[in-house]
Amino acid sequence: MAGPYDAPATYYDTATGTGSTLKSQLHNIIDNHTVFSYGAARTILQITDQDPNDSDRMLLVYDRTSLDVSAINPNGSIPGWDSGVSWNREHTWPRSRGVDSTGADNSDLHQLRPSDNGLTSDRGSLNFGGAFGSNGGSYGTVSDGGTFWYPGAADAGMIARQQFYMADSDTQELELSSGNPGGSSLGNLDRLIEWHFAAPADDFELRRNDVIYDNYQGNRNPFVDRPEFVWSGFVDQQND
């Protein structure tokens, strides 16, 4: 029986291949989506990342803090937004790692998350890494053959699926790599795969994916809907 946040029955009908063929097919499914501005995300993220237990609050990335946005600038031009004092818009795939600051990737809601300013600054442009459950399940930098950013157990799987999506997205040639790469390649792919299978999508992530599809961009994150695509696209490219 279909769940409340499932993709339409025919959404992935053309995703029939394996390996690079599958990735190309998924790219064609998710590209050319409706693009909202980076500025619009100041309001939209309050809806996509709404706390499921309280509609006046939203959940921040990396620590799942529940922030009361109803109390932030309630009578201002953008209720819930105070010019980045209380929270900001985190590029989970950093701009400095290849995201076009003027293209669709810059404001793609499938990768943008609301964040605490201090955590955004601490993460900077570090690659993601660390064994699932690192630091007792909290966020922070870890040594994993280098300095990496561990997003916390609650967000690790979701972060992984957001990076898989970005590697298949619209405007830039973004790549995921093993180890601690630099430039427009982001890592650590091996840890992202580990997190993906260790932490399946929860209701918060499933709802978020569906809201972005239904209300905003008109596209979905395939790796949320169909987690098995990760294996064929990023692990064993001969296996479906």
N, C-alpha and C positions, 0 to 999 in steps of 0.2 A: 504494500500500500504506500502511495506517495506521501512524503512528509510535507509539512507546511512550507518549507524553504527549498524544496527540490526544483531543479531546472525543468523547463517544459520538456515534454516527452521526446520531442524531435530535435532538441537544441544541439546535441552532439552526434547527429546522424552521419555527418560527413567525416567524423573522426574515426577512421577505419584502419589507419596504418600503424606502424611501429617506428620507434626511433626518430630520425630526422623527418621522416614523412609525417608522422603523427604530430610533431612539433609544428610543422608547417601548416597542417590542417587546423590545429588549434589556433595558430596565429590568425588564420583567415576567419575563424569563427569570432574571435574577440576583437579584431581590429576595426577601425572606422567607427568607434563608439562615439557617442555624444560627449563632447569635451566641455567641462565647466572650468571656469577660471580658478587660479590659485586663491584669489580673493574670495570666491564663492565658498571655498572649503571652510572658511571661518564659521559659516552657518551650517553647511551640510554635515560636517563631522559631528556636530552636536546631535544630529539625527541618526547617522549611520552607526555611531559608537555610543548610542544611548545605553545607560545602565538598565539591564532588563528588570531590575528590582525597583527602579525609581526613575520615572520619565523626566524628572527635573535635573538628573545627573548624567554624566557620561564617564566611560571608563578610559583611563589613560594607558598608553602603551608602556611596556617594560615593567610596570609594577601593578597594573590593574587598579590603581587608585580611582575611587569614585568621586568625581568632582561635581559639586553643585553649581551648574552653569546658570541656573535660574537667578542666582544671587549676584551674578557678574553683569554689571552695566545693564540692568533690566530696562531702562528707559532710553538707552543709547540707540544709535543708528543700527548697530549690530548687537542685539541682546546676546549675552553670553560671551562676548568678546571684549577684552580690554587692551587691545594692541599688543598681545603677547605677554602680558604681565602674569596672568594666572595659568596660561597654557599656550602652547604653540603647535604648529603643524610640522610634524616630523616626516621627512622623506626617509622611509625605511631603506630605500635604495638612494644613497646620498647624491645630491647634485654633483658633487665633486668626483663621483665615481661613474659619470657618463650620462646622467639624466639631462636631457635638453631643458634648460631653464625657460624656454619659450614654447616648448612643444607639449603634446598631450601627456607625455610621461611625467612632466613637472607637476601636474595637477590631477593625476590619475588617482581616483578615490580608492582603488584597490591596493594602493601602496601607501597613501598618506594616512597618518594616524595622529590623533591628538596626544600631546606629550607634555610632561613636566619639563620646564626650561632647563633645570639642572641636569636631568638625565639626558636630554638632547645634547647638551654641551659635553657631558662626559662621554657619550657615545661618539660624537664627532662623525668621522667617516670610517671608523673601524669596521673591519670585516666581522661577521657573526661567527661565533665559535664556542667551543666548550661542550663537554659531554652533557647530555640531557640530565637535568638535576644539579648542575654545577652550582657552587656557592649556596648549597642548601635550598635551591629552588628560587633564589632571589636574583635580581639583575646584577650586572657588574662586569668588569673586565676580568678575563681569565687568561692563564698561560696555557696554550695548546700548540706549542711549537712557535709561539709568537704572542702578541697581545691582541686579544679578540674581545668582542662584546657579546656577553650572554644575556638574552632578553628576559630571562625568568621562565620558569616552568609553565606558567599560565599562558604565556604568549609565544613560546618557542615554536610550536607547530604552526601557528598562524603566521608568524614571521616567515617561516620557511616557505609556506604556500604563497605568500605575497612576493617573495623573490623568484619563485618558479614562474609566477605570472609575469613579472617584469621581464624575465629573460625571453618571454614570448610576445612582448607587447609592441606598441606601435612605432615610435618615432626614432629609436636609437638601436644600434646593435649592442645590446647588453648581454654579457656572458657571465655564467657562474662557473667558478673554478675551484678545484681542491686547494688546500693549503691556505696561504695568506697572500693572495695576489694584490697587485696594485692597479692603478689606472682604472679603466672602465669595466674591468672584470671584478666580480664580487665573490667572496668566499665566506665561510669554508663550505663548499658544496657537500662534502661528506657528512659534516655535522648537520646541515640543513636536511639532508635525506634522513638522517637518524631522527631528528626532531619530528619530521613529518609523520613517520610511522609510530613514534613513541607517543605523540599527542594529537590524535584525530580532532577534527573540527568540533567545537562545542556549539551550543545553541547561539551564543553571542556571535561567533564567526559565521555560522550558517545564516542567521538573520541578516547580518551585515552584508553578506554576499548578495542576498536576495533583494534587500533594499536598494543597493547600488544598481542592480539590474532593473528592477521595477520602476524606481523613482528618478533615476539620474542617468547613468551612462548607457543603459541598454545592453550591457555585456556582463558576463559572469567570470569568476575565476574558476577555470576548469579543474584546478587541482584541489579545490574545496569540494566541488560536486563529484568529481571522479578521481579519488586519491590514487587509484591504480595507474593513472596516466604518468605519475612521477616515475614509476619503475621503468616503464618503456622509454620515456623521454630523456631521463637523466641517469639511469643505471644500466640496465641490460637492454640495449637498443634493438635486439633481435627478438625480444619477448614482449608479448602484449599483456 
